Amino acid sequence: MAGIFGVALRGLGMLGKKKVSKTIKSVPPSTKNKKFGELKNQSEKMTQKYTKNLTEEGKIGVRKSTSKYLSNVSKILKGRK
């Protein structure tokens, strides 16, 4: 019986081994994501600054226009039309 387990461990190689993919190190991080994050933070600061004295309806309108602005910026940075 000991021979069967030895064959399973040595010969088949399926017990106790997991396939792990290697980490990709050659691809640099995206600069477009960093740019988008900076523009998003800038727009958040501007909306907070200008919505202090607005009513709820006005705040909703500003947030909608900010959403359109961010989607357009995203399209430009990703190169989509």
Secondary structure, DSSP 4 states (H G I P E B T S, - for coil): -HHHHHHIIIII--SS----PPPP-SSPPPHHHHHHHHHHHHHHHHHHHHSTT--HHHHHHHHHHHHHHHHHHHHHHHT--
